[in-house]
């Protein structure tokens, strides 16, 4: 028994149409697209305060290739950066400046506290009256990278953790958080 040509022709066209649509159309949400763009293009602010800064500079070297994670463009000004990596000891005198630089950064902005000094004052917290007992007392911290000083691999892991946090955010909550209300 043979099928009439009219019965076979629509199925061939539907199959071709499915192939074309499958290759050229992507269905997703605004959150996924916006978050993909944000976590794939993190621009860290070069802000080293002490010995941890040497390890942060090592992460920017070709050996670790931070560009493959989308975070290799270190910026020299806070107005072009969206990630502050606080690497090293924050003194009380420097705390006001850290806050000012944080406020000048692009929205949404993120902070990685790198090393035990930035996280809780390090070995100086007990006897140093001049050392801030953690940068989170001045600015909000998203990811803590432990160590004294932490290895470059630890900072890369911290950046990957930050990317995972960005991937899960809702773009409307980010807009509300940064502006207090949604601007249209």
SULPE-V864470 format. One record per backbone hydrogen bond with DSSP energy under -1.0 kcal/mol. CO is the residue of the C=O (numbers start at 1). NH is the residue of the N-H. Records with the same first field share a line. If there is no record, write none. Layout:
BEGIN
CO->NH  NH
END
This chain:
BEGIN
4->7
5->9
8->12
9->13
10->14
11->15
12->16
13->17
14->18
15->19
16->20
17->21
18->22
19->23
20->24
21->25
29->33
30->34
31->35
32->36
33->37
34->38
35->39
36->40
43->82  83
44->75
45->47
47->87
50->53
51->54
52->56
53->57
54->58
55->59
58->61
61->65
65->68
66->69  71
67->70
70->42
72->74
75->46
77->80
78->81
81->106
82->110
83->45
84->112
85->87
86->114
87->49  50
90->132
91->95
94->98
95->99
96->100
97->101
98->102
99->103
102->105
110->84
111->142  143
112->86
113->145
114->88
115->119
116->120  122
117->121
118->135
121->124
122->125
124->128
128->131
130->92
134->137
135->138  139
143->113
145->115
147->116
151->155
152->156
153->157
154->158
155->159
156->160
157->161
158->162
159->163
160->164
161->165
162->166
163->167
164->168
166->169
170->174
171->175
172->176
173->177
174->178
175->179
176->180
END
